[in-house]
Amino acid sequence: MKQKTKNKDPWTIFSPFFKQVEAPARTILLQEGKISKTMYFIEKGCLRTWVNNDGKEITTQFFFEGDSVSSIESFRTNQPSLYSIETIEPCVLQTITQKEFQRIVEQSPDIKKQFEEHLFKRLFQAQQLFFSYLKNSPQQRYEELLSQYPHIVQRVPQHYIASYLGITSVSLSRIRNRR
């Protein structure tokens, strides 16, 4: 009698290569300008990406449990990262090296396809944010954030959210009080 095979998650192929890391809140995992050699899979916690604009930190994206994070452009091309990656909360992360990840992606069409989907999703999110800056007021951007990503408002400190929206913490406080 033939046994039914379960539909395995293709990402399990990485498990022998993962190294678990615990990082306290406000830990820089990758500094802007450095080459990304590690990909992080968030088991527990929250991360952000940010750029330095003349000493001012501008948050560009947030990541939570189940997300994978690296400076993908740097990770794939060995060029310096355009942004930093930092923990917001204490985190439990599964890490994989650039070499191991690339070797697995080359050997697995399923993983390669999922990676391409992940890249497309990141590109789409970046485009949405860019066009939101062009078209919407800070109030509208905050409303969009609340409706699309309520977990961000629940877990992320207000000054990071303000930075992400392109406004000051005082302006965000005013917007929140108007609701």
TIBAKE-938148 format. One record per residue: residue number from 1; residue in three letters; chain; x, y, z of N, C-alpha, C, CB in turn. Coordinates in steps of 0.2 Angstrom, whole numbers. Glycine has a CB too. Layout:
% residues N
r resi NUM, resn Ala, chain A, nu X, nv Y, nw Z, cau X, cav Y, caw Z, cu X, cv Y, cw Z, cbu X, cbv Y, cbw Z
...
***
This chain:
% residues 179
r resi 1, resn Met, chain A, nu 4, nv -6, nw 0, cau 0, cav 0, caw 0, cu 4, cv 6, cw 0, cbu -5, cbv 0, cbw 6
r resi 2, resn Lys, chain A, nu 3, nv 11, nw -4, cau 7, cav 17, caw -5, cu 5, cv 22, cw 0, cbu 6, cbv 20, cbw -12
r resi 3, resn Gln, chain A, nu 10, nv 25, nw 3, cau 8, cav 30, caw 8, cu 7, cv 37, cw 4, cbu 13, cbv 31, cbw 14
r resi 4, resn Lys, chain A, nu 3, nv 41, nw 7, cau 2, cav 48, caw 4, cu 8, cv 52, cw 7, cbu -5, cbv 51, cbw 6
r resi 5, resn Thr, chain A, nu 10, nv 56, nw 2, cau 16, cav 60, caw 4, cu 13, cv 67, cw 6, cbu 21, cbv 61, cbw -1
r resi 6, resn Lys, chain A, nu 15, nv 70, nw 11, cau 12, cav 77, caw 13, cu 16, cv 82, cw 9, cbu 14, cbv 78, cbw 20
r resi 7, resn Asn, chain A, nu 12, nv 87, nw 7, cau 15, cav 93, caw 3, cu 20, cv 97, cw 8, cbu 9, cbv 97, cbw 1
r resi 8, resn Lys, chain A, nu 26, nv 95, nw 7, cau 31, cav 99, caw 12, cu 32, cv 106, cw 10, cbu 37, cbv 95, cbw 11
r resi 9, resn Asp, chain A, nu 33, nv 110, nw 15, cau 35, cav 117, caw 14, cu 42, cv 117, cw 11, cbu 35, cbv 121, cbw 20
r resi 10, resn Pro, chain A, nu 43, nv 120, nw 5, cau 50, cav 119, caw 2, cu 55, cv 123, cw 6, cbu 50, cbv 122, cbw -5
r resi 11, resn Trp, chain A, nu 53, nv 128, nw 10, cau 58, cav 131, caw 14, cu 62, cv 127, cw 19, cbu 55, cbv 137, cbw 18
r resi 12, resn Thr, chain A, nu 59, nv 121, nw 21, cau 62, cav 116, caw 26, cu 69, cv 114, cw 23, cbu 57, cbv 110, cbw 27
r resi 13, resn Ile, chain A, nu 70, nv 115, nw 17, cau 76, cav 113, caw 14, cu 82, cv 117, cw 17, cbu 77, cbv 114, cbw 6
r resi 14, resn Phe, chain A, nu 80, nv 123, nw 20, cau 85, cav 127, caw 23, cu 87, cv 125, cw 30, cbu 83, cbv 134, cbw 23
r resi 15, resn Ser, chain A, nu 82, nv 122, nw 33, cau 83, cav 120, caw 41, cu 90, cv 118, cw 43, cbu 78, cbv 116, cbw 43
r resi 16, resn Pro, chain A, nu 93, nv 113, nw 39, cau 100, cav 111, caw 42, cu 105, cv 117, cw 41, cbu 102, cbv 106, cbw 38
r resi 17, resn Phe, chain A, nu 104, nv 122, nw 38, cau 108, cav 128, caw 37, cu 107, cv 134, cw 42, cbu 108, cbv 130, cbw 30
r resi 18, resn Phe, chain A, nu 101, nv 134, nw 45, cau 99, cav 139, caw 49, cu 103, cv 139, cw 56, cbu 92, cbv 139, cbw 51
r resi 19, resn Lys, chain A, nu 105, nv 145, nw 58, cau 108, cav 146, caw 65, cu 103, cv 151, cw 68, cbu 115, cbv 149, cbw 64
r resi 20, resn Gln, chain A, nu 101, nv 149, nw 74, cau 97, cav 153, caw 78, cu 101, cv 158, cw 82, cbu 92, cbv 149, cbw 83
r resi 21, resn Val, chain A, nu 98, nv 165, nw 82, cau 101, cav 170, caw 85, cu 96, cv 174, cw 89, cbu 105, cbv 175, cbw 80
r resi 22, resn Glu, chain A, nu 98, nv 176, nw 95, cau 93, cav 180, caw 99, cu 96, cv 187, cw 99, cbu 92, cbv 177, cbw 106
r resi 23, resn Ala, chain A, nu 92, nv 192, nw 98, cau 95, cav 199, caw 97, cu 91, cv 204, cw 102, cbu 96, cbv 202, cbw 90
r resi 24, resn Pro, chain A, nu 94, nv 208, nw 106, cau 90, cav 212, caw 110, cu 87, cv 218, cw 106, cbu 94, cbv 215, cbw 116
r resi 25, resn Ala, chain A, nu 82, nv 222, nw 108, cau 79, cav 227, caw 105, cu 85, cv 232, cw 103, cbu 74, cbv 231, cbw 109
r resi 26, resn Arg, chain A, nu 84, nv 236, nw 97, cau 89, cav 241, caw 95, cu 96, cv 238, cw 93, cbu 89, cbv 246, cbw 100
r resi 27, resn Thr, chain A, nu 96, nv 232, nw 91, cau 102, cav 229, caw 88, cu 102, cv 230, cw 81, cbu 102, cbv 222, cbw 90
r resi 28, resn Ile, chain A, nu 108, nv 233, nw 79, cau 109, cav 234, caw 71, cu 112, cv 227, cw 69, cbu 114, cbv 240, cbw 70
r resi 29, resn Leu, chain A, nu 108, nv 224, nw 64, cau 110, cav 218, caw 61, cu 114, cv 219, cw 55, cbu 103, cbv 214, cbw 59
r resi 30, resn Leu, chain A, nu 112, nv 225, nw 51, cau 116, cav 227, caw 45, cu 117, cv 234, cw 45, cbu 113, cbv 224, cbw 39
r resi 31, resn Gln, chain A, nu 123, nv 237, nw 45, cau 124, cav 244, caw 44, cu 123, cv 246, cw 37, cbu 130, cbv 246, cbw 47
r resi 32, resn Glu, chain A, nu 120, nv 252, nw 36, cau 120, cav 255, caw 29, cu 127, cv 256, cw 26, cbu 116, cbv 262, cbw 29
r resi 33, resn Gly, chain A, nu 128, nv 254, nw 20, cau 135, cav 254, caw 17, cu 139, cv 248, cw 18, cbu 139, cbv 260, cbw 21
r resi 34, resn Lys, chain A, nu 137, nv 243, nw 22, cau 140, cav 237, caw 23, cu 137, cv 231, cw 18, cbu 140, cbv 234, cbw 30
r resi 35, resn Ile, chain A, nu 141, nv 226, nw 16, cau 138, cav 221, caw 12, cu 134, cv 216, cw 16, cbu 144, cbv 218, cbw 8
r resi 36, resn Ser, chain A, nu 128, nv 214, nw 14, cau 124, cav 210, caw 17, cu 126, cv 202, cw 16, cbu 116, cbv 210, cbw 15
r resi 37, resn Lys, chain A, nu 128, nv 199, nw 21, cau 130, cav 192, caw 20, cu 125, cv 187, cw 23, cbu 137, cbv 191, cbw 23
r resi 38, resn Thr, chain A, nu 120, nv 190, nw 26, cau 115, cav 185, caw 30, cu 108, cv 187, cw 29, cbu 117, cbv 186, cbw 38
r resi 39, resn Met, chain A, nu 104, nv 182, nw 28, cau 97, cav 183, caw 28, cu 94, cv 181, cw 35, cbu 94, cbv 179, cbw 22
r resi 40, resn Tyr, chain A, nu 89, nv 185, nw 37, cau 86, cav 184, caw 43, cu 78, cv 181, cw 42, cbu 86, cbv 190, cbw 48
r resi 41, resn Phe, chain A, nu 76, nv 176, nw 46, cau 69, cav 174, caw 46, cu 67, cv 175, cw 53, cbu 69, cbv 166, cbw 44
r resi 42, resn Ile, chain A, nu 62, nv 179, nw 53, cau 59, cav 181, caw 60, cu 55, cv 176, cw 63, cbu 56, cbv 188, cbw 60
r resi 43, resn Glu, chain A, nu 57, nv 173, nw 69, cau 53, cav 168, caw 72, cu 49, cv 172, cw 77, cbu 58, cbv 163, cbw 76
r resi 44, resn Lys, chain A, nu 52, nv 177, nw 81, cau 49, cav 181, caw 86, cu 52, cv 188, cw 85, cbu 49, cbv 178, cbw 93
r resi 45, resn Gly, chain A, nu 47, nv 193, nw 85, cau 50, cav 200, caw 86, cu 48, cv 204, cw 80, cbu 57, cbv 200, cbw 87
r resi 46, resn Cys, chain A, nu 51, nv 210, nw 80, cau 50, cav 215, caw 75, cu 56, cv 219, cw 73, cbu 45, cbv 220, cbw 77
r resi 47, resn Leu, chain A, nu 57, nv 219, nw 66, cau 63, cav 223, caw 63, cu 61, cv 229, cw 59, cbu 67, cbv 218, cbw 59
r resi 48, resn Arg, chain A, nu 65, nv 233, nw 58, cau 64, cav 239, caw 53, cu 70, cv 240, cw 49, cbu 62, cbv 245, cbw 57
r resi 49, resn Thr, chain A, nu 69, nv 243, nw 43, cau 74, cav 245, caw 39, cu 74, cv 253, cw 39, cbu 74, cbv 242, cbw 31
r resi 50, resn Trp, chain A, nu 80, nv 256, nw 39, cau 80, cav 263, caw 39, cu 86, cv 266, cw 35, cbu 80, cbv 266, cbw 46
r resi 51, resn Val, chain A, nu 86, nv 272, nw 33, cau 91, cav 275, caw 30, cu 93, cv 281, cw 34, cbu 90, cbv 278, cbw 22
r resi 52, resn Asn, chain A, nu 100, nv 283, nw 33, cau 102, cav 289, caw 37, cu 102, cv 295, cw 32, cbu 109, cbv 288, cbw 40
r resi 53, resn Asn, chain A, nu 98, nv 300, nw 34, cau 98, cav 306, caw 30, cu 101, cv 312, cw 34, cbu 91, cbv 308, cbw 27
r resi 54, resn Asp, chain A, nu 107, nv 313, nw 33, cau 111, cav 319, caw 37, cu 110, cv 318, cw 44, cbu 108, cbv 325, cbw 34
r resi 55, resn Gly, chain A, nu 110, nv 312, nw 47, cau 110, cav 311, caw 54, cu 103, cv 309, cw 56, cbu 112, cbv 316, cbw 58
r resi 56, resn Lys, chain A, nu 98, nv 310, nw 52, cau 91, cav 308, caw 54, cu 89, cv 301, cw 51, cbu 86, cbv 314, cbw 51
r resi 57, resn Glu, chain A, nu 86, nv 297, nw 55, cau 84, cav 290, caw 53, cu 77, cv 291, cw 50, cbu 84, cbv 286, cbw 59
r resi 58, resn Ile, chain A, nu 77, nv 288, nw 44, cau 70, cav 287, caw 40, cu 69, cv 280, cw 40, cbu 71, cbv 291, cbw 34
r resi 59, resn Thr, chain A, nu 63, nv 278, nw 43, cau 61, cav 271, caw 43, cu 58, cv 270, cw 36, cbu 56, cbv 269, cbw 48
r resi 60, resn Thr, chain A, nu 60, nv 264, nw 33, cau 57, cav 262, caw 26, cu 53, cv 256, cw 26, cbu 63, cbv 261, cbw 21
r resi 61, resn Gln, chain A, nu 53, nv 252, nw 31, cau 49, cav 246, caw 31, cu 49, cv 243, cw 38, cbu 51, cbv 241, cbw 25
r resi 62, resn Phe, chain A, nu 44, nv 239, nw 39, cau 44, cav 235, caw 45, cu 43, cv 227, cw 44, cbu 38, cbv 237, cbw 50
r resi 63, resn Phe, chain A, nu 45, nv 223, nw 48, cau 45, cav 216, caw 47, cu 43, cv 212, cw 53, cbu 52, cbv 213, cbw 44
r resi 64, resn Phe, chain A, nu 39, nv 207, nw 53, cau 37, cav 204, caw 59, cu 38, cv 196, cw 58, cbu 29, cbv 205, cbw 60
r resi 65, resn Glu, chain A, nu 35, nv 192, nw 63, cau 35, cav 185, caw 63, cu 33, cv 182, cw 56, cbu 31, cbv 182, cbw 68
r resi 66, resn Gly, chain A, nu 37, nv 178, nw 54, cau 36, cav 174, caw 47, cu 39, cv 178, cw 41, cbu 29, cbv 174, cbw 46
r resi 67, resn Asp, chain A, nu 42, nv 184, nw 42, cau 45, cav 188, caw 37, cu 52, cv 186, cw 36, cbu 44, cbv 195, cbw 38
r resi 68, resn Ser, chain A, nu 55, nv 186, nw 30, cau 62, cav 186, caw 29, cu 65, cv 193, cw 28, cbu 64, cbv 181, cbw 24
r resi 69, resn Val, chain A, nu 71, nv 194, nw 30, cau 74, cav 201, caw 29, cu 81, cv 200, cw 27, cbu 73, cbv 205, cbw 35
r resi 70, resn Ser, chain A, nu 83, nv 204, nw 23, cau 90, cav 206, caw 21, cu 90, cv 212, cw 17, cbu 94, cbv 199, cbw 18
r resi 71, resn Ser, chain A, nu 96, nv 215, nw 16, cau 96, cav 220, caw 11, cu 97, cv 216, cw 4, cbu 102, cbv 225, cbw 12
r resi 72, resn Ile, chain A, nu 91, nv 214, nw 1, cau 91, cav 209, caw -4, cu 96, cv 211, cw -10, cbu 84, cbv 209, cbw -7
r resi 73, resn Glu, chain A, nu 96, nv 218, nw -12, cau 100, cav 220, caw -17, cu 107, cv 219, cw -15, cbu 99, cbv 228, cbw -18
r resi 74, resn Ser, chain A, nu 109, nv 220, nw -9, cau 116, cav 219, caw -7, cu 118, cv 212, cw -7, cbu 118, cbv 222, cbw 0
r resi 75, resn Phe, chain A, nu 113, nv 208, nw -4, cau 114, cav 201, caw -3, cu 115, cv 197, cw -10, cbu 107, cbv 198, cbw 0
r resi 76, resn Arg, chain A, nu 111, nv 199, nw -15, cau 112, cav 196, caw -21, cu 118, cv 199, cw -26, cbu 106, cbv 197, cbw -25
r resi 77, resn Thr, chain A, nu 120, nv 205, nw -25, cau 125, cav 208, caw -29, cu 132, cv 210, cw -26, cbu 122, cbv 214, cbw -32
r resi 78, resn Asn, chain A, nu 132, nv 209, nw -19, cau 138, cav 210, caw -15, cu 140, cv 218, cw -16, cbu 144, cbv 206, cbw -18
r resi 79, resn Gln, chain A, nu 135, nv 222, nw -17, cau 136, cav 229, caw -17, cu 134, cv 232, cw -10, cbu 131, cbv 233, cbw -22
r resi 80, resn Pro, chain A, nu 137, nv 237, nw -8, cau 135, cav 240, caw -1, cu 127, cv 241, cw 0, cbu 138, cbv 247, cbw 0
r resi 81, resn Ser, chain A, nu 125, nv 240, nw 6, cau 118, cav 240, caw 7, cu 116, cv 248, cw 7, cbu 116, cbv 237, cbw 14
r resi 82, resn Leu, chain A, nu 110, nv 249, nw 4, cau 107, cav 256, caw 4, cu 104, cv 258, cw 11, cbu 102, cbv 257, cbw -2
r resi 83, resn Tyr, chain A, nu 103, nv 253, nw 15, cau 99, cav 254, caw 22, cu 102, cv 250, cw 27, cbu 92, cbv 253, cbw 21
r resi 84, resn Ser, chain A, nu 100, nv 251, nw 33, cau 102, cav 247, caw 39, cu 96, cv 243, cw 41, cbu 104, cbv 252, cbw 45
r resi 85, resn Ile, chain A, nu 97, nv 238, nw 44, cau 92, cav 233, caw 47, cu 93, cv 233, cw 55, cbu 92, cbv 226, cbw 44
r resi 86, resn Glu, chain A, nu 88, nv 234, nw 58, cau 88, cav 235, caw 66, cu 82, cv 231, cw 69, cbu 89, cbv 242, cbw 68
r resi 87, resn Thr, chain A, nu 83, nv 228, nw 75, cau 78, cav 225, caw 79, cu 74, cv 231, cw 82, cbu 80, cbv 220, cbw 84
r resi 88, resn Ile, chain A, nu 68, nv 231, nw 83, cau 64, cav 235, caw 87, cu 62, cv 232, cw 93, cbu 57, cbv 237, cbw 83
r resi 89, resn Glu, chain A, nu 61, nv 226, nw 93, cau 59, cav 222, caw 99, cu 65, cv 217, cw 100, cbu 52, cbv 218, cbw 99
r resi 90, resn Pro, chain A, nu 65, nv 213, nw 106, cau 69, cav 208, caw 107, cu 67, cv 202, cw 101, cbu 69, cbv 205, cbw 114
r resi 91, resn Cys, chain A, nu 72, nv 199, nw 98, cau 70, cav 195, caw 92, cu 73, cv 188, cw 93, cbu 72, cbv 198, cbw 86
r resi 92, resn Val, chain A, nu 70, nv 183, nw 90, cau 73, cav 177, caw 89, cu 73, cv 176, cw 82, cbu 69, cbv 171, cbw 93
r resi 93, resn Leu, chain A, nu 79, nv 175, nw 79, cau 80, cav 175, caw 72, cu 83, cv 168, cw 69, cbu 84, cbv 181, cbw 69
r resi 94, resn Gln, chain A, nu 81, nv 166, nw 64, cau 84, cav 161, caw 60, cu 89, cv 164, cw 55, cbu 79, cbv 155, cbw 58
r resi 95, resn Thr, chain A, nu 95, nv 162, nw 55, cau 99, cav 166, caw 50, cu 102, cv 160, cw 45, cbu 105, cbv 170, cbw 53
r resi 96, resn Ile, chain A, nu 103, nv 163, nw 39, cau 107, cav 158, caw 34, cu 112, cv 163, cw 30, cbu 102, cbv 155, cbw 29
r resi 97, resn Thr, chain A, nu 117, nv 160, nw 29, cau 123, cav 164, caw 25, cu 121, cv 165, cw 18, cbu 129, cbv 160, cbw 26
r resi 98, resn Gln, chain A, nu 124, nv 170, nw 15, cau 123, cav 171, caw 8, cu 125, cv 165, cw 4, cbu 127, cbv 177, cbw 6
r resi 99, resn Lys, chain A, nu 130, nv 162, nw 5, cau 133, cav 156, caw 1, cu 128, cv 151, cw 1, cbu 140, cbv 154, cbw 4
r resi 100, resn Glu, chain A, nu 126, nv 149, nw 7, cau 121, cav 143, caw 8, cu 114, cv 145, cw 5, cbu 120, cbv 142, cbw 16
r resi 101, resn Phe, chain A, nu 112, nv 151, nw 6, cau 105, cav 153, caw 3, cu 106, cv 152, cw -5, cbu 103, cbv 160, cbw 5
r resi 102, resn Gln, chain A, nu 111, nv 155, nw -8, cau 112, cav 155, caw -15, cu 113, cv 148, cw -18, cbu 118, cbv 159, cbw -17
r resi 103, resn Arg, chain A, nu 116, nv 144, nw -14, cau 117, cav 137, caw -17, cu 110, cv 133, cw -17, cbu 122, cbv 133, cbw -12
r resi 104, resn Ile, chain A, nu 106, nv 134, nw -11, cau 100, cav 131, caw -11, cu 95, cv 134, cw -17, cbu 97, cbv 132, cbw -4
r resi 105, resn Val, chain A, nu 95, nv 140, nw -18, cau 91, cav 143, caw -23, cu 92, cv 140, cw -30, cbu 91, cbv 151, cbw -23
r resi 106, resn Glu, chain A, nu 99, nv 140, nw -31, cau 101, cav 137, caw -37, cu 99, cv 130, cw -38, cbu 109, cbv 138, cbw -38
r resi 107, resn Gln, chain A, nu 98, nv 126, nw -33, cau 97, cav 119, caw -33, cu 89, cv 118, cw -33, cbu 100, cbv 115, cbw -28
r resi 108, resn Ser, chain A, nu 85, nv 123, nw -31, cau 78, cav 121, caw -30, cu 74, cv 126, cw -34, cbu 76, cbv 122, cbw -22
r resi 109, resn Pro, chain A, nu 70, nv 124, nw -39, cau 66, cav 129, caw -43, cu 60, cv 131, cw -39, cbu 63, cbv 125, cbw -49
r resi 110, resn Asp, chain A, nu 58, nv 127, nw -34, cau 52, cav 130, caw -30, cu 54, cv 136, cw -25, cbu 49, cbv 124, cbw -25
r resi 111, resn Ile, chain A, nu 60, nv 135, nw -22, cau 63, cav 140, caw -18, cu 65, cv 146, cw -22, cbu 70, cbv 138, cbw -15
r resi 112, resn Lys, chain A, nu 67, nv 145, nw -28, cau 69, cav 151, caw -33, cu 62, cv 155, cw -35, cbu 72, cbv 148, cbw -39
r resi 113, resn Lys, chain A, nu 57, nv 151, nw -36, cau 51, cav 154, caw -38, cu 48, cv 158, cw -32, cbu 46, cbv 149, cbw -40
r resi 114, resn Gln, chain A, nu 48, nv 155, nw -26, cau 46, cav 159, caw -20, cu 50, cv 165, cw -18, cbu 46, cbv 154, cbw -14
r resi 115, resn Phe, chain A, nu 57, nv 165, nw -19, cau 61, cav 170, caw -19, cu 59, cv 176, cw -23, cbu 68, cbv 168, cbw -19
r resi 116, resn Glu, chain A, nu 58, nv 174, nw -30, cau 56, cav 179, caw -35, cu 49, cv 182, cw -32, cbu 55, cbv 176, cbw -41
r resi 117, resn Glu, chain A, nu 44, nv 178, nw -30, cau 38, cav 181, caw -27, cu 39, cv 186, cw -21, cbu 33, cbv 175, cbw -25
r resi 118, resn His, chain A, nu 44, nv 184, nw -17, cau 46, cav 188, caw -11, cu 48, cv 195, cw -14, cbu 51, cbv 185, cbw -7
r resi 119, resn Leu, chain A, nu 53, nv 195, nw -19, cau 56, cav 201, caw -22, cu 50, cv 205, cw -25, cbu 61, cbv 199, cbw -27
r resi 120, resn Phe, chain A, nu 46, nv 202, nw -28, cau 40, cav 206, caw -31, cu 36, cv 209, cw -26, cbu 36, cbv 201, cbw -36
r resi 121, resn Lys, chain A, nu 35, nv 206, nw -21, cau 31, cav 208, caw -15, cu 34, cv 214, cw -12, cbu 29, cbv 203, cbw -10
r resi 122, resn Arg, chain A, nu 41, nv 214, nw -11, cau 44, cav 219, caw -8, cu 44, cv 225, cw -13, cbu 52, cbv 217, cbw -7
r resi 123, resn Leu, chain A, nu 45, nv 224, nw -19, cau 45, cav 229, caw -24, cu 38, cv 233, cw -24, cbu 47, cbv 227, cbw -31
r resi 124, resn Phe, chain A, nu 33, nv 229, nw -24, cau 26, cav 232, caw -24, cu 25, cv 236, cw -18, cbu 21, cbv 226, cbw -25
r resi 125, resn Gln, chain A, nu 27, nv 234, nw -12, cau 26, cav 238, caw -6, cu 30, cv 244, cw -7, cbu 29, cbv 234, cbw 0
r resi 126, resn Ala, chain A, nu 36, nv 244, nw -9, cau 40, cav 250, caw -10, cu 37, cv 255, cw -15, cbu 47, cbv 248, cbw -13
r resi 127, resn Gln, chain A, nu 34, nv 252, nw -20, cau 30, cav 257, caw -25, cu 24, cv 260, cw -22, cbu 29, cbv 253, cbw -31
r resi 128, resn Gln, chain A, nu 21, nv 256, nw -18, cau 15, cav 258, caw -15, cu 16, cv 264, cw -10, cbu 11, cbv 253, cbw -11
r resi 129, resn Leu, chain A, nu 22, nv 263, nw -6, cau 24, cav 268, caw -1, cu 26, cv 275, cw -5, cbu 30, cbv 266, cbw 3
r resi 130, resn Phe, chain A, nu 30, nv 274, nw -10, cau 32, cav 279, caw -14, cu 27, cv 283, cw -17, cbu 37, cbv 277, cbw -20
r resi 131, resn Phe, chain A, nu 22, nv 280, nw -20, cau 16, cav 283, caw -23, cu 12, cv 287, cw -18, cbu 12, cbv 279, cbw -28
r resi 132, resn Ser, chain A, nu 11, nv 283, nw -12, cau 7, cav 286, caw -7, cu 11, cv 293, cw -4, cbu 7, cbv 281, cbw -1
r resi 133, resn Tyr, chain A, nu 17, nv 293, nw -4, cau 21, cav 300, caw -3, cu 19, cv 305, cw -8, cbu 28, cbv 299, cbw -2
r resi 134, resn Leu, chain A, nu 18, nv 303, nw -14, cau 17, cav 308, caw -19, cu 10, cv 310, cw -19, cbu 19, cbv 305, cbw -26
r resi 135, resn Lys, chain A, nu 5, nv 306, nw -18, cau -2, cav 307, caw -19, cu -6, cv 309, cw -13, cbu -5, cbv 301, cbw -22
r resi 136, resn Asn, chain A, nu -4, nv 307, nw -7, cau -8, cav 307, caw -1, cu -5, cv 312, cw 4, cbu -9, cbv 300, cbw 2
r resi 137, resn Ser, chain A, nu -10, nv 315, nw 8, cau -8, cav 319, caw 14, cu -5, cv 314, cw 20, cbu -14, cbv 323, cbw 16
r resi 138, resn Pro, chain A, nu -2, nv 317, nw 24, cau 0, cav 313, caw 30, cu -6, cv 309, cw 34, cbu 4, cbv 317, cbw 35
r resi 139, resn Gln, chain A, nu -11, nv 313, nw 34, cau -17, cav 310, caw 37, cu -19, cv 304, cw 33, cbu -23, cbv 315, cbw 37
r resi 140, resn Gln, chain A, nu -19, nv 304, nw 26, cau -21, cav 299, caw 22, cu -16, cv 293, cw 23, cbu -22, cbv 301, cbw 15
r resi 141, resn Arg, chain A, nu -10, nv 294, nw 23, cau -5, cav 289, caw 24, cu -6, cv 285, cw 30, cbu 2, cbv 292, cbw 23
r resi 142, resn Tyr, chain A, nu -8, nv 289, nw 36, cau -9, cav 286, caw 42, cu -15, cv 281, cw 42, cbu -10, cbv 291, cbw 48
r resi 143, resn Glu, chain A, nu -20, nv 284, nw 39, cau -26, cav 280, caw 38, cu -25, cv 274, cw 34, cbu -32, cbv 284, cbw 34
r resi 144, resn Glu, chain A, nu -21, nv 274, nw 29, cau -19, cav 268, caw 24, cu -16, cv 263, cw 29, cbu -15, cbv 271, cbw 18
r resi 145, resn Leu, chain A, nu -11, nv 266, nw 33, cau -7, cav 261, caw 37, cu -11, cv 258, cw 42, cbu -2, cbv 265, cbw 41
r resi 146, resn Leu, chain A, nu -16, nv 261, nw 45, cau -21, cav 258, caw 50, cu -25, cv 253, cw 46, cbu -25, cbv 264, cbw 53
r resi 147, resn Ser, chain A, nu -27, nv 254, nw 40, cau -32, cav 249, caw 37, cu -28, cv 243, cw 34, cbu -36, cbv 253, cbw 32
r resi 148, resn Gln, chain A, nu -22, nv 245, nw 32, cau -19, cav 239, caw 28, cu -14, cv 235, cw 33, cbu -14, cbv 242, cbw 23
r resi 149, resn Tyr, chain A, nu -11, nv 239, nw 38, cau -6, cav 236, caw 43, cu -8, cv 238, cw 50, cbu 1, cbv 237, cbw 41
r resi 150, resn Pro, chain A, nu -13, nv 236, nw 53, cau -15, cav 238, caw 60, cu -10, cv 236, cw 65, cbu -22, cbv 236, cbw 62
r resi 151, resn His, chain A, nu -7, nv 230, nw 63, cau -2, cav 227, caw 68, cu 4, cv 232, cw 69, cbu 0, cbv 220, cbw 66
r resi 152, resn Ile, chain A, nu 6, nv 236, nw 64, cau 11, cav 240, caw 64, cu 10, cv 245, cw 70, cbu 13, cbv 244, cbw 58
r resi 153, resn Val, chain A, nu 4, nv 248, nw 70, cau 2, cav 253, caw 74, cu 2, cv 251, cw 81, cbu -5, cbv 256, cbw 72
r resi 154, resn Gln, chain A, nu 0, nv 244, nw 82, cau -1, cav 241, caw 89, cu 6, cv 239, cw 92, cbu -5, cbv 235, cbw 88
r resi 155, resn Arg, chain A, nu 11, nv 238, nw 87, cau 18, cav 235, caw 90, cu 24, cv 240, cw 89, cbu 19, cbv 229, cbw 87
r resi 156, resn Val, chain A, nu 23, nv 245, nw 85, cau 29, cav 249, caw 83, cu 29, cv 256, cw 87, cbu 30, cbv 250, cbw 76
r resi 157, resn Pro, chain A, nu 34, nv 258, nw 90, cau 34, cav 264, caw 93, cu 32, cv 270, cw 89, cbu 41, cbv 266, cbw 96
r resi 158, resn Gln, chain A, nu 29, nv 275, nw 91, cau 26, cav 281, caw 87, cu 32, cv 284, cw 83, cbu 23, cbv 285, cbw 92
r resi 159, resn His, chain A, nu 38, nv 285, nw 86, cau 43, cav 289, caw 82, cu 45, cv 285, cw 76, cbu 49, cbv 291, cbw 87
r resi 160, resn Tyr, chain A, nu 45, nv 279, nw 76, cau 47, cav 275, caw 70, cu 41, cv 275, cw 65, cbu 48, cbv 267, cbw 72
r resi 161, resn Ile, chain A, nu 35, nv 275, nw 67, cau 29, cav 276, caw 63, cu 29, cv 283, cw 59, cbu 22, cbv 275, cbw 66
r resi 162, resn Ala, chain A, nu 30, nv 288, nw 63, cau 31, cav 295, caw 61, cu 36, cv 295, cw 55, cbu 32, cbv 300, cbw 66
r resi 163, resn Ser, chain A, nu 42, nv 292, nw 57, cau 47, cav 292, caw 52, cu 45, cv 289, cw 46, cbu 54, cbv 289, cbw 55
r resi 164, resn Tyr, chain A, nu 42, nv 283, nw 46, cau 40, cav 279, caw 41, cu 35, cv 283, cw 36, cbu 36, cbv 273, cbw 43
r resi 165, resn Leu, chain A, nu 31, nv 287, nw 40, cau 25, cav 291, caw 36, cu 28, cv 298, cw 33, cbu 20, cbv 293, cbw 41
r resi 166, resn Gly, chain A, nu 34, nv 299, nw 35, cau 38, cav 306, caw 33, cu 35, cv 312, cw 37, cbu 36, cbv 306, cbw 26
r resi 167, resn Ile, chain A, nu 33, nv 311, nw 43, cau 31, cav 316, caw 47, cu 35, cv 316, cw 54, cbu 23, cbv 316, cbw 48
r resi 168, resn Thr, chain A, nu 34, nv 321, nw 58, cau 37, cav 322, caw 65, cu 32, cv 318, cw 69, cbu 38, cbv 329, cbw 67
r resi 169, resn Ser, chain A, nu 35, nv 316, nw 75, cau 31, cav 313, caw 80, cu 25, cv 317, cw 83, cbu 35, cbv 311, cbw 86
r resi 170, resn Val, chain A, nu 26, nv 324, nw 83, cau 21, cav 329, caw 85, cu 15, cv 329, cw 80, cbu 24, cbv 336, cbw 86
r resi 171, resn Ser, chain A, nu 17, nv 329, nw 74, cau 12, cav 328, caw 68, cu 8, cv 322, cw 69, cbu 15, cbv 329, cbw 61
r resi 172, resn Leu, chain A, nu 11, nv 316, nw 70, cau 8, cav 310, caw 71, cu 3, cv 310, cw 77, cbu 13, cbv 304, cbw 71
r resi 173, resn Ser, chain A, nu 5, nv 313, nw 82, cau 1, cav 314, caw 88, cu -5, cv 318, cw 87, cbu 5, cbv 317, cbw 94
r resi 174, resn Arg, chain A, nu -4, nv 323, nw 83, cau -10, cav 327, caw 81, cu -15, cv 323, cw 77, cbu -8, cbv 333, cbw 77
r resi 175, resn Ile, chain A, nu -12, nv 320, nw 72, cau -17, cav 315, caw 67, cu -20, cv 310, cw 71, cbu -12, cbv 312, cbw 62
r resi 176, resn Arg, chain A, nu -17, nv 307, nw 76, cau -20, cav 302, caw 80, cu -26, cv 305, cw 85, cbu -15, cbv 298, cbw 84
r resi 177, resn Asn, chain A, nu -24, nv 311, nw 87, cau -29, cav 314, caw 92, cu -36, cv 316, cw 88, cbu -26, cbv 320, cbw 95
r resi 178, resn Arg, chain A, nu -35, nv 317, nw 81, cau -41, cav 319, caw 77, cu -46, cv 314, cw 76, cbu -38, cbv 322, cbw 71
r resi 179, resn Arg, chain A, nu -43, nv 308, nw 77, cau -47, cav 302, caw 75, cu -53, cv 301, cw 80, cbu -43, cbv 295, cbw 75
***
